[in-house]
Amino acid sequence: MPSFGKTSKERLETCHPKLQLLFNEVVKRYDCTILCGHRNQADQDKAFAEGKSKLKWPKGEHNALPSKAVDVAPYITGKDIDWNNTKQFYHFAGYVLATAEQLGLNIRCGCDWDKDKDVDDQTFNDLVHFEIDE
């Protein structure tokens, strides 16, 4: 059974308890790595400057403490994260969203911001982003 390493655990601990619950359940059956939980101002400014976020500090869901957003990538044993394999990211997002539904959690992901199940109508794809949608 997969499990989080030390760094992923530390990053996930900066997130809202609902996100911790979700991804501690997800990792039991789908190996993944936590890329980012809470972002301080410097990290948010950098993400914005690099085009990885559309929001400036402190308006991002990552900026709350605990963070209302988390960036998570699927991990395939023995391989580096393949950022060009979007099919893997969409597959992972489907698993995460199904797990969230089973847990009764309202989650939105960066591959379907408007939650209409049409992933082709997005203007900003953030395939690793998951957030609490309350």
N, C-alpha and C positions, 0 to 999 in steps of 0.2 A: 504494500500500500504506500503511495507517495505521501510525503510530508514536507512541510516547509523547513528550510534551513534557517539559521540564526538571523541573517539579514532580512529575509522575508518576514519572519516573525516580528522583528523589531519594527519594520515598516507597517505591518498590519496592526500592531498595537497602537499606532497613532490614529487609527480609524474608528469610526462609530461602531458601537457593539453589534449593530445589525450587519455591518459589512464583515466584521470579524466572524460572526456566526456563519454567514453565507460562505465565505472563502475557506473557513476551517472545514466546512462540509464539502465544498467543491473539491478541495485538494485530496480528499479521501479516495476519489475515483478518477480525477483528472489532474495530472501533475501540472503545476503552474508556479510562477514566481511573481512575487509582489515587487513591482518596479517603484511605486511611489504611493505613499499615503498622504500625510500632512505635508504641505509646502509652506515654508516660511516666505517672507517677502522676497528675499534674494532668489530663492528657487522659483517662485511664481514669475518674477520679472524675467528670469532666464527662459522659462518655458514660453512666456509670451513673446519674447524677442526671437526665439527660435521657431515660432509658428506652431508650437505644440499645444498652445492654449489660446483661446480667443478672448480671455478675460484677464484684466489687470488686477493686481492685488488691491483690495482684499475680497474681490467679488467672486473668485473661483470657489467651487465646492471643496477643493483641496485645502483651502485656506482656513477653514474652521478647525477648531481643535476640541473634540476629536473631528477628524476629517470626515466629511460627508461623501467623499469620493476616493476611489482607489484605482490605480493603474495596475493591471495584471496581465501577464502574457502566458500563453500555454507553453509548456516545456516538454520536449520530446527527449527522452533519455539519450545521452551521448551526442546530442546535437546542440549547437548554438541556436538562439532564437532566430528564426528566418523571417525577417521583417517584410520580405516580399511575398510570403506565403499567406495571402489574405484569406484563402479558403480555410486555413487552420484557425485563424482568428475568428472568423464567422462561426465555425463549428464550435469553438470554445465559448463564444458569446451565447450561442443557443443553449449549451449545457448550463452555463451560469444562470441564464434567465429561467430555464426550466427548474433548476434547483431553487432559485429564489421564489418562484411561484409555489413550489411544494412547501417551502418554509413560511409562506404567507407574507413575503417581503415584496414591497413595491420598489423595483430597481429599474433604472434607465441606463442604457449603454450608449457609448459613442458611435455605434454603428447604426443606431436607429433613434435619434434624438427625440423625434415626435411620437415614437412608440406605435407607429401605424403598421409595422411589420413589412414596410417597403424600404429596403436598404439602399435602393437606387435613387432616392429623392434627397439624399443628404448633401449638404454643401460643405461640411467639415467632417471628415471621417477620423475618429479617434478610437480605433479598434480595441485599444487596451483599457479604455475608460469605463468604469461602472460607478454609479452614484445612487444614493437614496433619493427616491422621488416621492416626497411627501408634500 
